[in-house]
């Protein structure tokens, strides 16, 4: 599988598209005005204790106070709290981490009112970005993620990724880390650390330790709310977490960002430095790589799959409902149960892509087409688990109910991405909305493909609005009309009709009979 990262740097922010085999699977937006990023470390001020929620609201400089639950304090909170008090006391020697004595672990079933007080200064890390009307979610269990390691202050544990299977390699990595790890620091060894030399691991560890040194130096003079350490920007974080052997290219359209990314890749994987490319063409970068068209077709309420199946996605504050519809496939001559299974299997792939693409979280209910055979439900459930195994967000999938409903819970750490793909209707003068005109050509081609490949229609006639006619015939030999004729090996006659609305079209067969779709 080839992976391409396309980075579009604008004045308002950065948009990042991850393509797998040229297919859009992840989309990220980073606005310049959004100063709260997952991983940032703050000195916060406890504003309110909520015993009923066993949580506290903390001021970290956002419009809404951030939320900190007792379970997010972490087992080592007593030691973190002692470190914060010592650093703020003005005696820097009392806050040297490798000389500190670790305090007892926090009780798992304790009450937050016994640990925190209103007006208390606390060291916290952003665990989840502000979403909708909610402020950020916090954690007091500070950690720093690197390319090969995750550093955890005040923990002496060395954990290792379960995806590293070799016992010999696990022992080698643990020995290497123990030899270079300072006192009172723990680490999680990531999967990509497998086979790496001590020099690579040491360089990654030193980079992470420098972040803790930054906290140690800034904390005595910090007045809450104050940001102590910033997480790396989103494009760099994606490279850190995803860069692997199947990465093909990283394209970025701004020279300054290109130089920054190239320097970062050189530090984490010097042999992959040539993957980063500076895009300089006049055509917008998302348009050049087909990202723009995929975004237009993937973020609407109705998402059409190439075979004619379509999904209807309804999003609320806490729940997302996805309805699977067979579309053209309902006219298949196959057995009803077999056809329903094939439709559901194909829809499952697009649903998993949509969950990643939009970062849909919370409770997700999928209304699949009814399956009467229990073994077919089991096949669909197993397929869904297999597809979701590639999703890095924490999730739980329940088997299908007798009504063929599937329930999924999925972690969400950033706001839901939303594009308004509707415009005021040119026919009804603003009394309703229709799908955006930018995808009308794709809809026509989908219907054309169905008629030719599924219904064996030949010599079709297409009646369209004059504006659409002009677009499809532009370029003569290289027009959309000629490309379709070559692609589908059939004659396509275009007729313009000024009585048609902009988005209205109609197919006729070779006998000049209207085709109902």
N, C-alpha and C positions, 0 to 999 in steps of 0.2 A: 504494500500500500504506500503510495506517495503522498506526502503531506506538504502543503504549501501554506505559508503564513503571509497574508497580504495586509500591510499596515498603511492606512490612509491617515496622514497627519494633516489636520485642518487648524484654522485659527481657534475654533470653538473647542477642540479636543482631538482625541485619537479614536479611530474605529479600526478594529482588528478582526479579520476573517480567517478562520482556519478551514482549509480545504483538504478533504481526503479524496484522492483520485478525482480532483477538480469539482468535488461535491461539497457544498457548504454544510459544515456540521457544527461549528461554533461561531458566535458573533459577539464581540465585546465592544462596549462603548466606555470611553474614559473622558469625562468632561473636565475642562481645566478648573471650573469653579467648584468641583467636588473635591474638597480637601480631606475627606475621611475615607481612607482606603483600608481594606482588610490587611491586618499585620502592623499597622501604625501603633506606636506605643505612646501613651499620654500620661501625664500627671493629672488626675481627675479629682473632683471635690464631691463627696457624698452629699446629695441635696435632700434625699428623702428615703427613709426606711419603710418598707412595705411588709410587715410581718405576715399578712394574709397570703402574699405571693412568695414569701421567703426570699425577697429580692430587694434591691436598692436601685434608686435612680441616681445617676452620676453625671455631673456636668463635665463634658470634654470639649466644650466650645461649639457644639451644634445647637441649632434652633430648639430641638427637643432633647430633653435629658436622655442619656443612654441608659440601657437596661442591663443590670448585672444580677444574675441569679446566684443563690448560694452554691449550687452545684458547679458553677463556673468560676468559683474562687480558686479551686485546685487544692490538692492535698498539701502543697507546700506554701499555702498562703501565709501562715504564721511567720515563716522565714522571710517571705517577700515583704511583709508588713514591717518586720524588724529592720530589714535592709532600708526601707523607705524612711523610717523614723531616724535611723542612724545617719543616713545621708543628709537629711534635712536639719540634723542637729548641729551641723557645722564641723564635726569631727570626721574627716575623710577616712582615717585609718579604721574607724569602727565599721565602715561599710565596704571593706575589701572582701570580696566574696570568698576567695579561697582560704581566708583566715577566719571566716565566721563559723560559729557553731550552729548547726541546723536545729531548728525548733521542731517540736512534735507535729505530726501530721494533723490536719484539720479533721474533725469528726464528720463522717459521711452523712449523718442524719441530724446535724446540728441546726441551730437557728441563726439567721443572719444578724438579728438584733444583738446576739451575744458576741459578734465579731466586729461589726461595723457600727459607727455612730454618725449621726448627722454632723456635717462640717469636717469630717475626717478626710485627710489627703491620702490618696490611694494610687498605686501604679497599676494601669490597666492597658489592655491591648484590644483593638477593634477586631471582633470575631465575625461580625456581619454588618454590611453597609446599611445605611438608613433605607427603609422600604416603605413607600406610601406615606402614611401619617406617623409612622413609628421612627424613633431615633435609632442610633446604632446599637447593636448588641455587643456586650463586652465580655472579656475574660480576664481574670487576674492571674492566670497561669501563662506567664510569658514564654514564648518560644520564637526562635528565628530559623526560617527555612532557607537552606542553601541548595546547591546543586546535588551534593552527595549526602549531606547530613542535615538533621534538624537539631538545633542546640536548645537545651532546656536548663536554664540556671536553677541552682538549688536542688538538683536531682543527680544522684550518683548512678542511675540506671543506664545501661547501654542496651538498647533494643535494636532489633534488626528486622528488616522487611521480610514478611513470610513468603514473598515471591522469589527470594533467593533460596534455592532448594539444597544446594550443596552444603553438607555439614562442614566439610573442610574449608570452604570459602567463608562460611559464617565464623568459624574459629579464627581464621586469618584476619578478617576484618575487625573482630573484637580485640584481638591482640594488638593490631596496629592502632586502634582508637585509644585503648588503655595507655599506650606508650606516649601519646601526645595530648591527652585530655587533662586539663587542669582540675584541681580539686573542687568539689561542689558543683560540677557541671555534669549533666547527662546528655546523651544524644540518642537520636533514632537514625539508624543507618538506612538510607533509601536504596531502592532497587538498583538505580543506575550506578551505585558505588561498586557493584560486583565487578571484580577484575581490575579495579583502579589501584594505582600505586600509592605508597605512603605520602609522596610529595603532593599528589593531587588532593588527597584527603586533608593533609595538613594545610594546604593553601585555602581550601574551603572552610576549614575550622577557624583559621586566623581571621578570615573575612567576617565570620559570624561573631567571633569574640570581640572584634572591633566595634560591633553594634552595642554590645554590653558595656564596653569601655565608654562609648558615647553617652549612654544613660548615666553611668557612674560620674562622669564629668559634669553633665548638665543638671542633674537632679538637685544638688544643693542650692542652686540659684533659681530653680523653676518655681513659678507661682501658677497654681491651677486656674483655669485649664491651659495646659501647655503640651505641645507635641515634642517628644524627646527624640524619637527615631521614626523615620519614614520608611515604609516598605518600598521596594523597587517598583517602578511603573509597570503597568499591566502587560505591555508588550515584552518587557524583559522578563517578567515573572512567567509568562507563557513559554518563552524560550527556555527558561531554567527548568520548568517542569516537564516540558514536552519534547525538547530536543533529543532526537534519537537517530539511529541509523536510517530509518525510513523517511526522515525529513529531507525534502528535495531542495526547496528554496525558501528564502525569507525576503520578500520584496517590500521596500519602504520608499515612499515618495518624497522624503525630505532629507537633505544631505546631513544635517546636524544629528538627526535621530539615527540615520544610517551609520555614522561614525561611532555613536554611543553603543549601538547594538553590536557592531563589529568588534569593538574593544571588549565588550562583555563576553561575546562568544569566544574570543581569544583566551580569556581567563578561564572559561569552564571547559572548552573543548577546541583547542587550537587547530586541530585538523579539519574542523567544520567551518572555518572562518570564511571560506569561499561561498558558503550557502547564502550569506547575506548579500543582497544585491540592491543597488541604488536605482530606483525606477525614475527615468527622465523623459519618457514619451509625453506628447501633448494630450493624448487620450487619458481621461481620468482613470486612475489605477483600478478602481473597482469595476469600471466598465470594461477595461481591457481584459480582465481575468474572469469576466462573467459573473462577478459577485453581485453587482447591482440588480441584474435580472433575477437572480436566485432570491435575493432579499424581497423583491417585489412579489414573487410568487409564493413566498414561504411564511409571510407574517400577517396574512389576512385572516379573517374569520373562517373562510372556506379555503382549504388547501387541496388542490387537485394533484393526484398521482398520475403518472404518465399513462397507465393502463386504463384510465377512466374512473378509477376509484377516487373518492374524495372524503376529506375529513371536515367536520364542523367543530371548531374549537371555541368554547365559551369560557372566559376567565372571570372569576370573581376575586374578592380579597383573599379568601382562604382556600378556595376550591377551584379546580379546573375540570370541566366536563368535555370529553371528546367523543363525538358520535361518528361511527364508521358507516359509510354509505357505499354500496356496490357500484353505483353509477352505470356506465356502459356494460360493466361485467354482469349485471343482472340479466342481460339478454343472452348470456352464454348458454350453449346447448348442454353443458355439463349437468350432472346430477346436482340437485340443490344443496345437499350437505357438502359435497366435494367442492362446489363453487364457493360456498360460504367459508369453508376452511381456507381456500386459496386467497380469497379476498382478505380475510382476517390476517393471514400470515404476511401478505404484502403490506397491509395497513400497519402492522406492528413495527415494521422497519421504519416507516415514515414517522410514526408516533414517537419512537425512541429518538429519532433525529430532531423532532420538534421540541422534545423535552430538553435536550442539550442546547439547541439553537436559541430558544426563548428563555432558557433557564427557568422552566416552570417548576414551582415548588409547592409545598403544602400537600393537600389531599387531591389526588387525581383519580377521576372515575372515567373509565373507558367503556362505552357501550358498543361492544362488538356485535356483528351479525350473529343471530342465534345459531348455536350448534347443539344438536340433539344427542350426538354420540359422545359419551364421556371421554373416550380415548382421544377424540379430536380436541376436546377442551384441554386435555392434558398436554397434547402436542403444542397447542397455542401458548399455554402457560410456560412450558419448557422453552419455547422459542423466545418468549418475551424475557425470561430470565437470562438466556444466553445473550440477547442483544443488549440488555441493560447492564451486563457485567462489564462492559467497556465504559460505562458512565462513572466518573470519579466522584460524583455527588452521592452521599449516603442515601440509600433508598430501601424500601421494603415493598415486595410484591405479594399480593394475596391471590390464591387460585380463583378462577372464574366462578361466579355464582350460577344458580340454575337459570337465571335470566341473562346469562352471558355478559355480566358486568365484571370488570376487573378493577380492583382498588389498588392504588399505588401511593405511598408517601415518599416524598423526595425532598432532600435538603435544598434550601435556597439561601445563598449568601450575598446576592446582589439583586437590585430591582429588576422586575420583569421588563424585558425589552419589548417595546410596542411601537409599531408603525401604523399610522392612519393611512390605509390604502383605499380610502373612499373619497369621492369628490361630489360636489353638488350636481345633481342630474341635469343635463342640458335639455332634456325633454320636458320635465315637470317643473322647470324653473325654480328649483330649490325646495320643493315640497317633500323630497325623499332623497335617498342615497343609493348609488349603484357602485358596482366594483370599478376600480380605477381604469381609465382608458388605456393606461400603459401596458396592460396585460391582455388586451383584446386579441392581438396577433397570436399570442401563445395559446389562447383558447381556441382560435380558429384552427391552428395547426393540430391541437389535440384532437379536435373533432375530425379533421381531415385524416389524421393517422388512423383513427378508429374506423372510419368509413372504408378506407382503402385496405387496411391490414386485417380488420376483423369482419367487415361486411363484404369485402371483395368488390367494392364499387369502382367503376372506371369512368373516365371522361366526365368528371364532375364539373358543375357550374356553380360559381360562388357569387351571390348577390350581396353587395356591401355599399356602405356610404361612400361618396366621392372622395372624402379625405383619406379613408382607409385604402380605397382603390389606388390613389396617387402614391401612397406609401408602399403598397405591395408591388407596384409596377415600376417603381423608381429604379433606374440602372439598367433597364432592358435585359441584356443577357445575364446580368448578375443580380436581377431583382429577386425579391422573396418568392414571387410567383414561379420564376424559372428554377430557383433552387428547390422548391417543393416538387416541381415536375420531375426534376432529376432524382431527388431523394426517394420519391414514392412511385416513380416510373409510371406516371399516368398524366393525361392531359387535363389541365385545370383552366377553365374559362372564367374570366372575371367580368362581372357586369356591375356598373355603378348605378345606384338608384338614389336620387336626392330625397326621396320620400322616406328613406330609412333613417333612423336615428344613428348617431355616431357609433354606438356599440351594438347595433342590430345587424345581423347577417343571416343568410339562408342558403342552404345547399340544395341543388337539384341534381338528379341522376341523369344518365345519358338519354332517357326518355322524356326529359324536362318535367319530371314529377318532383314536387317538393318532398324533401326528406325530413321527417320529424326526428329530432334528437332529444 
